Structures are given as structure tokens and as C-alpha cells.
Amino acid sequence: MDNLKKVLACKQVFEAEGRQAMGVHLPDDLAKALRWELHQYYGADPGETLTTLYGMEVLSLDASEVRFEV
């Protein structure tokens, strides 16, 4: 669950500045890794397109880096 923890840590840093992350842009390789981790964690595949993650809407799966939207 390392990738899930990394995304949550990035979200917490973003929100520590007083902003609320409502959406996230994910790089393709990270999105695939997160899908696998979620499948291992819940025992079910969340599908090719992640819709939400930690209460945030997944806005894209082809970003150059993890970015959050308010």
C-alpha cells in the first residue's frame, strides 16, 4: 500500500496550507499501481478508471505528476 500512502501524504501536505483537495490528477503509472493496490486491499478490481480516491474526484489518469485541485 505504499502508493496509497504516498498519495495520502501528498494530499495532507497540500491541505496543510489551508486548501481542501477536491480533485486529483494522477500519472498513468501511478494510477495503474493504485488500481492494483486497491484490488489487493478490497479483493475487487475498481475498474480501469478510478472515480474517487480519499474523497477526491480523480480528474485525469495521464498527468505528468500528482496535482490537486480545490
Sequence and secondary structure as in RCSB ss.txt:
>XXXX:A:sequence
MDNLKKVLACKQVFEAEGRQAMGVHLPDDLAKALRWELHQYYGADPGETLTTLYGMEVLSLDASEVRFEV
>XXXX:A:secstr
 HHHHHHHHHHHHHHHTT    EEE  HHHHHHHHHHHHHHHSS   SS  EETTEEEEES  SS EEE 
